[in-house]
Amino acid sequence: MKGLSHEVRHKGGVFYVQTQDMGNDAGYVESLIYKGGTLITSRKSYYYSLLGSADLPERVAQLLREQHRSVIRDIEIGRFNYTLTSSEKEGGG
């Protein structure tokens, strides 16, 4: 698994979440959160401590899925509502 991407609708806003493994040399999974084509923020989880594990691919894939779900939950609970316009906050477009 190299990455996941989802469009997330919250209130009247549309967010796009892209999470990917940046590779063993970088040693982290990164999620990018966009709204309206603009990067709002990013989140990184480092996995240096997992390097050398026999089950590294599975563990990185699990980390990637968990981080991706966590970002989506943050959108759904309103953590990025500060990016919404007035009409989006009311549930419109």
C-alpha positions as a Markdown table, in Angstrom:
| # | Residue | x | y | z |
|---|---|---|---|---|
| 1 | Met | 0.0 | 0.0 | 0.0 |
| 2 | Lys | 1.5 | 3.4 | -1.0 |
| 3 | Gly | -1.4 | 5.7 | -0.1 |
| 4 | Leu | -5.0 | 6.6 | 0.4 |
| 5 | Ser | -7.1 | 9.5 | -0.7 |
| 6 | His | -10.7 | 10.5 | 0.1 |
| 7 | Glu | -13.0 | 13.4 | -0.5 |
| 8 | Val | -14.8 | 14.3 | 2.8 |
| 9 | Arg | -17.9 | 16.4 | 2.9 |
| 10 | His | -18.5 | 18.2 | 6.1 |
| 11 | Lys | -21.3 | 20.8 | 6.5 |
| 12 | Gly | -21.1 | 22.6 | 3.2 |
| 13 | Gly | -17.4 | 22.2 | 2.7 |
| 14 | Val | -15.4 | 19.6 | 0.8 |
| 15 | Phe | -12.1 | 18.5 | 2.0 |
| 16 | Tyr | -9.6 | 16.2 | 0.3 |
| 17 | Val | -7.3 | 14.0 | 2.4 |
| 18 | Gln | -4.3 | 12.3 | 0.9 |
| 19 | Thr | -2.1 | 10.0 | 3.1 |
| 20 | Gln | 1.0 | 8.3 | 1.8 |
| 21 | Asp | 4.0 | 6.4 | 2.9 |
| 22 | Met | 7.1 | 8.5 | 2.1 |
| 23 | Gly | 9.3 | 5.5 | 2.0 |
| 24 | Asn | 11.8 | 3.9 | 4.4 |
| 25 | Asp | 14.5 | 6.5 | 3.7 |
| 26 | Ala | 12.2 | 9.2 | 4.9 |
| 27 | Gly | 10.7 | 7.0 | 7.5 |
| 28 | Tyr | 7.3 | 8.6 | 7.9 |
| 29 | Val | 3.7 | 8.6 | 6.8 |
| 30 | Glu | 2.2 | 12.0 | 5.7 |
| 31 | Ser | -1.3 | 13.2 | 5.5 |
| 32 | Leu | -2.1 | 16.3 | 3.5 |
| 33 | Ile | -5.5 | 18.0 | 4.1 |
| 34 | Tyr | -6.8 | 20.3 | 1.3 |
| 35 | Lys | -9.9 | 22.5 | 1.0 |
| 36 | Gly | -10.7 | 24.2 | -2.3 |
| 37 | Gly | -7.4 | 23.1 | -3.8 |
| 38 | Thr | -5.4 | 24.8 | -1.0 |
| 39 | Leu | -3.3 | 22.8 | 1.5 |
| 40 | Ile | -4.6 | 23.6 | 5.0 |
| 41 | Thr | -2.2 | 21.5 | 7.0 |
| 42 | Ser | -0.3 | 18.2 | 7.1 |
| 43 | Arg | 0.3 | 15.5 | 9.6 |
| 44 | Lys | 3.4 | 13.2 | 9.9 |
| 45 | Ser | 3.9 | 10.1 | 11.8 |
| 46 | Tyr | 7.5 | 8.8 | 11.9 |
| 47 | Tyr | 8.2 | 5.1 | 12.0 |
| 48 | Tyr | 11.9 | 4.9 | 12.5 |
| 49 | Ser | 11.4 | 2.5 | 15.4 |
| 50 | Leu | 9.7 | 0.0 | 13.0 |
| 51 | Leu | 12.6 | -0.1 | 10.5 |
| 52 | Gly | 14.1 | -3.6 | 10.5 |
| 53 | Ser | 10.9 | -5.3 | 11.6 |
| 54 | Ala | 10.1 | -8.4 | 9.7 |
| 55 | Asp | 6.5 | -7.2 | 9.3 |
| 56 | Leu | 7.4 | -3.6 | 8.4 |
| 57 | Pro | 5.1 | -3.4 | 5.3 |
| 58 | Glu | 2.1 | -4.5 | 7.3 |
| 59 | Arg | 2.8 | -2.2 | 10.2 |
| 60 | Val | 3.4 | 0.8 | 8.0 |
| 61 | Ala | 0.2 | 0.0 | 6.1 |
| 62 | Gln | -1.7 | -0.1 | 9.5 |
| 63 | Leu | -0.1 | 3.2 | 10.6 |
| 64 | Leu | -1.1 | 4.8 | 7.3 |
| 65 | Arg | -4.8 | 3.6 | 7.6 |
| 66 | Glu | -5.0 | 4.7 | 11.2 |
| 67 | Gln | -3.6 | 8.1 | 10.5 |
| 68 | His | -5.9 | 8.6 | 7.5 |
| 69 | Arg | -9.0 | 7.6 | 9.5 |
| 70 | Ser | -7.8 | 10.0 | 12.3 |
| 71 | Val | -7.6 | 12.9 | 9.9 |
| 72 | Ile | -11.1 | 12.1 | 8.5 |
| 73 | Arg | -12.5 | 12.0 | 12.1 |
| 74 | Asp | -10.9 | 15.3 | 12.8 |
| 75 | Ile | -12.7 | 16.8 | 9.8 |
| 76 | Glu | -16.0 | 15.2 | 10.8 |
| 77 | Ile | -15.8 | 16.6 | 14.4 |
| 78 | Gly | -15.1 | 20.1 | 13.1 |
| 79 | Arg | -11.4 | 20.5 | 13.8 |
| 80 | Phe | -11.0 | 22.3 | 10.5 |
| 81 | Asn | -14.3 | 24.3 | 10.6 |
| 82 | Tyr | -12.2 | 27.5 | 10.8 |
| 83 | Thr | -11.6 | 27.0 | 7.0 |
| 84 | Leu | -15.4 | 27.0 | 6.2 |
| 85 | Thr | -17.1 | 30.0 | 4.8 |
| 86 | Ser | -20.3 | 31.3 | 6.5 |
| 87 | Ser | -22.5 | 29.6 | 4.0 |
| 88 | Glu | -20.6 | 26.3 | 4.3 |
| 89 | Lys | -20.9 | 26.5 | 8.1 |
| 90 | Glu | -24.7 | 26.7 | 7.6 |
| 91 | Gly | -24.5 | 23.6 | 5.5 |
| 92 | Gly | -24.8 | 25.3 | 2.1 |
| 93 | Gly | -22.2 | 25.5 | -0.7 |
